Amino acid sequence: MPGFFSPDLVHGPSQRSSGAGEMRELERALDALQATAAHFGLSTQVDARVRVAYQETTRKAAQEILDAVRRGTMTPGQGAAQANLLRNAAMDMMRARTSPTVLAYARSLKQHGKTLAELCEKYAGELFSRPFAQLSEQQQSSVWLKIIQKSGEPNAGINAQARTLRTAGRGLFVLSLALALSDIAAAEDKPRETTRQGTLMAAGAAGGYAVGAAAVATGVCAATAPVCVGALAIVGAMAFAFGADLAFGELWPSPGR
């Protein structure tokens, strides 16, 4: 017979089960938030490294082309054409390795690399305030050399934003890791919780990438709409983490289950 102050009499079985269910929903919401932080933390770190690699590649290529022009083994016109081709190819390679959200932002700034003709007109206007076709040979050579030099120069504004994203991403990843370590420390079955946390972080990272890319591929978001892509990446990270947690619970039940 239950005592006078039995939990069943004070709270009732249904109230206790309801409270446990609410607590579990809260835990899942926090897990999803943690997975989202892991996704953006990891992706921004990768994006920053890709940006650094892109700049280093274009800088070295521009210097090699300038050296070839100075040696006379390449004309300024040939050098400008090659520099522009290499820069656009490097940009396409960089974008193929960039997260969907940052890729959408990059495309919102510049959908495609400029053609050589567009660059000739741009720098002819800047240097001589005339169309490229009206310039002398010497002036055209100056424009071509400018194109080569510019192909190896970084964009200061984009670099500042990349540094900001990298710092924010590092903070998010540290936060996600701290939450995971806290959960592991408090768990009864630490090997199980360690595996579970790793699963959630991996699912969040994969889900954010997959849903963000799918949003662009299916036309749900424009390729130049970073807010839309980023929002869906968050949804993807949370959904994948939630699904991974449910599947993990079935495959490896918790000790109290």
C-alpha positions as CSV (number, residue, x, y, z in Angstrom):
1,M,0.0,0.0,0.0
2,P,1.4,3.4,-0.9
3,G,2.5,5.7,1.9
4,F,0.7,8.9,2.6
5,F,3.3,10.9,0.8
6,S,3.8,8.5,-2.1
7,P,4.8,10.3,-5.4
8,D,1.8,8.6,-7.1
9,L,-0.6,10.3,-4.6
10,V,1.1,13.7,-4.6
11,H,1.8,14.0,-8.4
12,G,-0.1,11.2,-10.0
13,P,1.3,8.8,-12.6
14,S,0.0,10.8,-15.6
15,Q,1.6,14.0,-14.3
16,R,4.9,12.3,-13.8
17,S,4.9,10.7,-17.2
18,S,3.9,14.1,-18.8
19,G,6.8,15.8,-17.0
20,A,9.2,13.1,-18.2
21,G,7.9,13.5,-21.8
22,E,8.3,17.3,-21.7
23,M,11.8,16.9,-20.3
24,R,12.7,14.5,-23.1
25,E,11.3,17.0,-25.7
26,L,13.4,19.7,-24.2
27,E,16.5,17.5,-24.3
28,R,15.9,16.8,-28.0
29,A,15.4,20.5,-28.7
30,L,18.7,21.2,-27.1
31,D,20.4,18.4,-29.0
32,A,19.1,19.8,-32.2
33,L,20.4,23.2,-31.3
34,Q,23.7,21.7,-30.5
35,A,23.8,19.9,-33.8
36,T,23.0,23.1,-35.6
37,A,25.9,24.9,-33.8
38,A,28.2,22.0,-34.9
39,H,27.1,22.3,-38.5
40,F,27.7,26.1,-38.8
41,G,30.9,25.8,-36.6
42,L,32.4,23.1,-38.9
43,S,31.2,24.6,-42.2
44,T,32.5,28.1,-41.5
45,Q,35.9,26.7,-40.6
46,V,36.0,24.8,-43.9
47,D,34.8,27.8,-45.8
48,A,37.6,29.9,-44.3
49,R,40.3,27.4,-45.2
50,V,38.9,27.2,-48.8
51,R,39.1,31.0,-49.1
52,V,42.7,31.0,-47.9
53,A,43.6,28.2,-50.4
54,Y,41.9,30.2,-53.2
55,Q,43.8,33.3,-52.5
56,E,47.1,31.5,-52.3
57,T,46.5,29.8,-55.6
58,T,45.6,33.0,-57.4
59,R,48.4,34.9,-55.9
60,K,51.1,32.4,-57.0
61,A,49.5,32.1,-60.5
62,A,49.5,35.9,-61.0
63,Q,53.1,36.2,-59.9
64,E,54.2,33.4,-62.3
65,I,52.4,35.0,-65.2
66,L,53.9,38.5,-64.4
67,D,57.4,36.9,-64.3
68,A,56.8,35.3,-67.7
69,V,55.6,38.6,-69.2
70,R,58.7,40.4,-67.8
71,R,61.0,37.6,-69.3
72,G,59.3,38.1,-72.6
73,T,58.1,34.5,-72.9
74,M,54.5,35.7,-72.8
75,T,52.8,38.8,-74.1
76,P,50.8,41.0,-71.8
77,G,47.6,40.1,-73.7
78,Q,48.4,36.4,-73.3
79,G,49.2,36.8,-69.7
80,A,45.9,38.7,-69.0
81,A,43.9,35.9,-70.8
82,Q,45.6,33.2,-68.8
83,A,45.3,35.0,-65.5
84,N,41.6,35.6,-65.9
85,L,41.1,32.0,-67.0
86,L,43.0,30.6,-64.0
87,R,41.2,33.0,-61.5
88,N,37.7,32.0,-62.8
89,A,38.7,28.3,-62.7
90,A,40.0,28.6,-59.1
91,M,36.8,30.4,-58.1
92,D,34.7,27.6,-59.5
93,M,36.8,25.0,-57.7
94,M,36.5,27.0,-54.4
95,R,32.7,27.3,-54.8
96,A,32.4,23.5,-55.3
97,R,34.0,23.0,-51.8
98,T,32.0,25.8,-50.1
99,S,29.0,25.3,-47.8
100,P,25.6,26.0,-49.4
101,T,24.9,29.1,-47.3
102,V,28.2,30.8,-48.0
103,L,28.0,29.8,-51.6
104,A,24.7,31.5,-51.9
105,Y,26.2,34.6,-50.4
106,A,29.2,34.5,-52.8
107,R,26.8,34.2,-55.8
108,S,24.8,37.1,-54.5
109,L,27.9,39.2,-54.8
110,K,29.1,37.8,-58.0
111,Q,27.2,35.2,-60.0
112,H,30.0,34.4,-62.5
113,G,33.6,35.4,-63.0
114,K,34.1,38.3,-65.4
115,T,35.2,37.7,-69.0
116,L,38.5,39.1,-70.3
117,A,36.5,41.6,-72.5
118,E,34.6,42.9,-69.4
119,L,37.8,43.3,-67.5
120,C,39.5,45.1,-70.4
121,E,36.6,47.6,-70.5
122,K,36.6,48.0,-66.7
123,Y,40.3,48.8,-66.3
124,A,40.4,50.9,-69.6
125,G,37.8,53.1,-68.0
126,E,39.6,53.3,-64.7
127,L,43.1,54.0,-66.1
128,F,42.3,56.0,-69.2
129,S,38.6,56.9,-69.1
130,R,38.2,55.5,-72.7
131,P,36.9,52.2,-74.3
132,F,39.6,49.6,-74.6
133,A,39.4,49.6,-78.4
134,Q,40.4,53.3,-78.5
135,L,43.6,52.8,-76.5
136,S,47.1,52.7,-78.0
137,E,49.1,49.4,-77.9
138,Q,51.1,50.7,-74.9
139,Q,47.9,51.6,-73.0
140,Q,46.3,48.3,-73.8
141,S,49.4,46.6,-72.4
142,S,49.0,48.6,-69.2
143,V,45.4,47.4,-69.0
144,W,46.5,43.8,-69.5
145,L,49.2,44.1,-66.8
146,K,46.6,45.6,-64.5
147,I,44.3,42.5,-65.1
148,I,47.2,40.2,-64.2
149,Q,48.0,42.1,-61.0
150,K,44.4,42.3,-59.9
151,S,43.9,38.5,-60.5
152,G,46.3,37.8,-57.6
153,E,44.9,40.5,-55.2
154,P,42.5,39.4,-52.4
155,N,39.2,41.2,-51.8
156,A,39.7,43.0,-48.5
157,G,36.0,43.2,-47.7
158,I,35.3,39.5,-48.4
159,N,38.4,38.6,-46.4
160,A,37.2,40.6,-43.4
161,Q,33.8,38.8,-43.6
162,A,35.6,35.5,-43.9
163,R,37.6,36.2,-40.7
164,T,34.4,37.1,-38.9
165,L,32.7,34.0,-40.0
166,R,35.7,31.9,-39.0
167,T,35.7,33.4,-35.5
168,A,32.0,32.9,-35.1
169,G,32.2,29.4,-36.4
170,R,35.0,28.5,-34.0
171,G,32.9,29.8,-31.1
172,L,29.8,27.8,-32.2
173,F,31.9,24.6,-32.5
174,V,33.4,25.2,-29.0
175,L,29.9,25.7,-27.6
176,S,28.7,22.5,-29.3
177,L,31.7,20.6,-28.0
178,A,31.2,22.0,-24.5
179,L,27.6,20.9,-24.4
180,A,28.5,17.5,-25.6
181,L,31.2,17.0,-23.0
182,S,28.7,18.2,-20.3
183,D,26.2,15.6,-21.4
184,I,28.9,12.9,-21.4
185,A,30.1,13.8,-17.9
186,A,26.5,13.6,-16.6
187,A,25.6,10.4,-18.3
188,E,25.4,7.0,-16.5
189,D,26.6,5.2,-19.6
190,K,29.5,7.3,-20.8
191,P,30.6,5.2,-23.8
192,R,27.0,5.3,-25.1
193,E,26.6,9.0,-24.6
194,T,30.0,9.7,-26.3
195,T,28.9,7.7,-29.3
196,R,25.5,9.5,-29.3
197,Q,27.0,12.9,-29.2
198,G,29.3,12.1,-32.1
199,T,26.3,10.8,-34.0
200,L,24.3,14.0,-33.4
201,M,27.2,16.3,-34.4
202,A,27.8,14.3,-37.6
203,A,24.1,14.2,-38.4
204,G,23.8,18.0,-37.9
205,A,26.7,18.8,-40.1
206,A,25.5,16.4,-42.9
207,G,21.9,17.6,-42.6
208,G,22.8,21.2,-42.9
209,Y,24.8,20.6,-46.1
210,A,22.3,18.3,-47.7
211,V,19.2,20.4,-47.1
212,G,21.0,23.6,-48.0
213,A,22.3,22.2,-51.3
214,A,18.9,20.5,-52.1
215,A,17.1,23.9,-51.5
216,V,19.1,25.4,-54.3
217,A,19.0,22.3,-56.6
218,T,15.2,22.0,-56.4
219,G,14.6,25.8,-56.8
220,V,13.1,26.2,-53.3
221,C,15.8,28.9,-52.8
222,A,17.6,31.0,-55.4
223,A,21.2,30.2,-55.7
224,T,21.9,33.8,-54.6
225,A,19.7,33.8,-51.5
226,P,21.9,33.1,-48.5
227,V,19.2,33.9,-45.9
228,C,16.8,31.3,-47.5
229,V,19.5,28.7,-47.9
230,G,20.9,29.3,-44.4
231,A,17.4,29.0,-42.8
232,L,16.8,25.7,-44.5
233,A,20.3,24.5,-43.5
234,I,19.3,25.1,-39.9
235,V,16.1,23.1,-40.4
236,G,18.1,20.3,-42.1
237,A,20.6,20.2,-39.3
238,M,17.9,20.0,-36.6
239,A,15.8,17.4,-38.5
240,F,18.8,15.1,-39.2
241,A,19.9,15.4,-35.6
242,F,16.4,14.6,-34.3
243,G,16.1,11.6,-36.6
244,A,19.6,10.4,-35.7
245,D,18.8,10.6,-32.0
246,L,15.6,8.5,-32.5
247,A,17.4,5.9,-34.5
248,F,20.3,5.8,-32.0
249,G,17.8,5.3,-29.2
250,E,16.4,2.3,-30.9
251,L,19.7,0.7,-31.8
252,W,21.3,1.5,-28.4
253,P,18.6,2.0,-25.7
254,S,19.5,4.2,-22.7
255,P,20.1,2.4,-19.4
256,G,16.9,3.7,-17.9
257,R,14.8,2.6,-20.8
